[in-house]
Amino acid sequence: MKTALHLLITAGVMVVFAGALNAQCKTWNDSPKKEEALDAHSVYRPYVKGKQSADLEKMDDATFNTAFESWKKAYDIAPAADGQRATHYSDGRLFYQAMMNKTTDAAKKKEYADIMMRLYDEQIQCYQNEAFLLGRKAYDMFYMPAFGYSAQTMETFKKAVDKGSNNSEYIVFDPMAQVMVYLYKNKQLSKDDFRTYHDKLVEIADYNVKNNQQYGQYYEAGRSRMEVHFAEVENDIFDCDYFKNKLTPLYEQKKDSLETVKYVYVTLRQRGCDSTAQYMVEIHDTYEKLAKVYNAKLEGELREKNPGYDAALLQKEGKYSQAIARYKEALETDNNEDNKAQYYYSMAFIQTWEFGQYQTARDNARKAASLRPNWGRPYLLIGDMYAKTSRNCGDDWNSRLAIIAAIDKYAYARSIDSDVAGEANERIGNYSAALPDRQEGFMRGVSEGATATVGCWIGETVKVRYK
């Protein structure tokens, strides 16, 4: 503002302090300067009625001067106006708020802030609406650089809440919570005080959410905002009982939500709640039931989307025909050769041991072997097919030729895959006693090392050897 305005305002500040020495509740009713006060009141009021400090900041200097000078005169003569309205106090705060926002001088900002606080105190003394005014005073202090997160601001909030109780305004929740968290973090507010005023604010909010039909929604929104701030330090301040009281309503409201129930249970355990307590057992049981349903759903989705995985489980469950069908689906959708080799092998295994479909099983085992070189297990399986069906391949001689074919597969599996060498050796040891008898070969005119064709479905050519 211009120099003239600055001088005017400075003089106004002096007048305010001088006026403070007079009776703070002085009215114009019996004042010899009543007409002068009424005229001044009538001049300035239209400039501020229904306005915010931001509106006053936008005024040109001449207009602001006119309004401020008239307010100053009215206030000086009759701080309490006619005793029925507190406008001289509240309007004065608007003027000084605008002046504080406009100036860049830190000392001036502090000076104007102090005057605003004085005007609050005078209004409280004259009009008795202490709880409401203390809340507004603390609110304004929070947003003033001169006070902000100070202990002084906190003390004013405390008085407001103590006086106002359930009638405290919702506007105090957010700034008071911020001040509490700041002071606690900076070791200027004890845990006991924090808990005390935390509980008071929560009680005020809960009461008004339930009972205040006009502003209940604003109390609820204010509670949500302050809880965000309290969350910064609540783990350091509160115990099991606090979190139990806080989270039980959430649990009751969303006990069908796995994530919510898990969060509630884990949080309560972290805060030292006894896992054997009845309410903890109930929450844990609820979690287990939800988790079982959720996992079953995930498992079902996984099996539906992954036929190879589903087929393996169906095989374990003994649902072999369904497993074969799903393995075939997997072969159509999976391009990974190792996976396809496993699908062919698994089909061959089922066809061998469950359905006796040996030729089809051997075809699938060979496909598995071709897709995964140096994998011995398909050859072990083919050997098992031969050994298993050897007695169905004709007379004793041909049955023993089938054993040679089986041993040949075991030996080949061992030669290409050390992982199956132990199993292959065991099988070779078991079946070596079933090799053809040398005397039988002599009678048939078949010398050792000669080739012979195994009969029946096997059809393999083997080199004859004797036991």
Secondary structure, 3 states (H helix, E strand, C coil): CCHHHHHHHHHHHHHHHHHHCCCCCCCCCCCCCHHHHHHHHHHHHHHHCCCCHHHHHCCCHHHHHHHHHHHHHHHHHCCCCCCCCCHHHHHHHHHHHHHHHHCCCHHHHHHHHHHHHHHHHHHHHHHCCHHHHHHHHHHHHHCCCCCCCCHHHHHHHHHHHHHHHHHCCHHHHHHHHHHHHHHHHCCCCCHHHHHHHHHHHHHHHHHHHHHCCCCHHHHHHHHHHHHHHHCCCHHHHCCHHHHHHHHHHHHHHCCCCHHHHHHHHHHHHHCCCCCCCHHHHHHHHHHHHHHHHHHHHHHHHHHHHCHHHHHHHHHHCCCHHHHHHHHHHHHHHCCCHHHHHHHHHHHHHHHHHCCCCHHHHHHHHHHHHHHCCCCCHHHHHHHHHHHHHHHHCCCHHHHHHHHHHHHHHHHHHHHHCHHHHHHHHHHHHHHHHHCCCHHHHHHHCCCCCCEEECCCCCCCEEECCCC
